[in-house]
Amino acid sequence: MAARKVPVKPILDTLAHMYPDAKCALNHTTPFELLIATMLSAQCTDARVNIVTARIFPTHNRPEHFTPHTPEEIGEMIRDCGLWQSKAKNIHATCRLLLDKHGGEVPATMEELVALPGVGRKTANVVLSNAFGVPAIAVDTHVFRVSNRLGLADADTPEKTEEQLMKKIPRELWSQAHHWIIHHGRQICDARKPKCSECPLREHCKFGRKTCKPASQ
């Protein structure tokens, strides 16, 4: 029996209708602020990151504002974020590299971004998409979970998920689609208790069809 074809367009159309105002939830005004905020967001909620950045960005919004501090001092600034010690070291090293190699500016290519300490593909894609308007799909835990549940991806790593999503989703929708998927993961497709019974995507969802009965049954 042939595998059921994933209805990509109906899924995207439904997500677009559900989350018309979806956008990056990290507060920022410059590419550098977004870079730091995204680095802080690993294993930390965006709400918590926004609390931390609201406290530090008024005085620390350029690489040269961080480099005079030791990693330990930066750690004290971000202590209420998870993994703050490693993040502090990466922020310090990244700021030095930005000053030494990029004139204090955040680069706008994947290759240069992932060369920064503590910056992986997810962080780079967030910056490229939201700061520079480059079509990109940032695969965080929500995008990884929801995409694989829906059948938009069938992968065991974020990297493979990103690659598969880039093939299925039209390039002009990459940036917006990843925000739609993130919002869906936060509001309905929860990791432990997905609200399949109220999900408009259930009929299209590989996970929902297997595990959740329609509300009328």
N, C-alpha and C positions, 0 to 999 in steps of 0.2 A: 504494500500500500504506500503510495507516494506521500511524502511529508507535506503537511499543510503549508501553503505559501504564506509568509508573514505579510499582512496587509499594511505595509509601511505608510502609505499615504493616509488611509483612514486613522491610523494611530497618531500620526503627526497632526492631522487636522483636528482631531479630538483634543489633543494636548494644547494646541494653539487656542482653541475655544475655551478650554478650562483655565488657562493661565496666560491671558493676553498681556498682562503687565509684568511677566516674569523677567527678572534682571538680577545682576550680581547683588548679593545681600551684604557684601563687605563694603563698609563706608570708606571712600577714598576720593581724593581730588587730583592725584597725579599718578603716573605709572609707578613711581617709587613707593608711594603709600600703598598702592594695590599690591605690589610685590611683597612688601613687609607684612601686610595684612594676610595675604595668602600663605606666606611661610608660617605665620602664627596659627593658621586655621587647621593645621594637621592635628587630628585627634582633639579638636576643640570646636565648640559651636561658633557659628558666625556671630551670634549675639554676644558671646563672651569676648570674642576678638574685638568687636566694635566698642565694648566697654574699655578694653585695654588701649586701643588706638585713640579713642577720644581723650584719653589721659596723656598719651605720649606724643601724638602728632602735632599738637600746638607748638612744641619746642623741639621735636625730633622728626623732621620731615624731609631731610636730605641725608645722603650718605655721610657727609662731613660732620653731621650732628652726632653720629653714633661712634665714629672711629676714635675720638679721644677717650671713650670709655673702654674699660676692660670688659671681656665677656661676662665676668661676674657682676659688674655694675649694670650691664644691659639685662642680665638675668633678673635682677631685682625689679627692673621696670616692668617685666612681663611675667612675673612670678605666678600670677593667677591664670596663666595659660598652661595647658598640659605640655609636657616635655620641654619646659622652659629652659633647662640648662643647655640642651643640644641646640635649641632654637637660638639662644643667645650667642652661642659660638658661631653658628652659621650666619646670623645677621651681621656680626662683627666682621667675619671673613668676607662676606658678600659685599659689604660696604667698602672695604679696603680694595677689593677687586674692581668694583665700579669706579672708584677714584683712580686707580692705577691704570686700568685698561680702557675705560669707557668715558672718561671725562666727567665722571659723576652722574652720567645718565644711564637709564635702564635700556639695554639693547632690545631690539625689536625682531630678533630671529630666534628660532627654537634652539639652534646650535649654541648661540652665545648665552642664552638664558640657562640652559641645562648645565652649562659649564660653571655657573655660580654655585657656591656651596649651599647645600640644602634645597636646591631647586630641581625638582623632577619634572616630568612631562605634564603632570596635572597642573602644577603651579605655573609652568611656562605657558600652557594653553589658556589658563585664566587671564594671565597678563596680556598675551597676544590678542585674545578676543576682546577683552573689556577695556584695555588701555590703548590698543593700537588698531582695533577694528579688523583684525585679521581673522578670517573664518577658522574656527578651531572648536574641538570638542574636548572639554576637560572631564576626565573620568574620575569622579570622586566615589565615595562608597554608595551614594544614592544612584548615580548614573550606572555604576557597575551592577548593582542589584536590580534596578528597575529594567534596564535594557535587557538583561539576561532573562528576567521573568517574562517580559513581553515577547521575547523571541527576536528582538532587534539585533541581539548578539547571542552567540553561543560560545562563550569563552571563559577560561579560568584565570585570566589575569586582566588588570586594567589596560595594559598595552594592547592585548589582542582585542579587547572590547572596543577600544578606541579605533583600531584598524578596521574592524567590522562595521562599526557605526559610520565611519567615513565612507564606506562603500555603499551603504544602504540609504543614507540620508543625503539629499542634495546639498552640495557645498554651500550654497547661499543660505541654507537653514542650519548649518552646523552650530553656530554660536547661540542662536535662539533656542534650538532644540535642546541643547544641553541644559539650559535654564528651565525649560518646560519639564524635562525629566527630573531635575533636582527638586523642583517644587512638588511634582507628583510623589516623589519618594518621601518628602517631608510631610505632606498632607494626607496621603491615602495609602501609598504602597510602603508601609512601615516594615522594618526589617523583621520584627517579631510578630506583630499583629496587623497584617495588611487588611485594609477595609474593602475586601473584594466584593462584598455584597452591595456596596454603594458605589463601586467604581464603574464609570462609563466605558472603560476599556476592557471590561471583563470578557466580553465576547471575542475580542481580538487577542486576548492574553493567554499565552501558553501555560503559565503558572495558574492563572485564575480558572481556566477550563478544567484543569486537572484536580485542583484542590478545593474549589468553592462552588457550591450549588447555587443556582439562581434563587433569588429571594422568594419566588413563588413556590418553590419546591419544599 
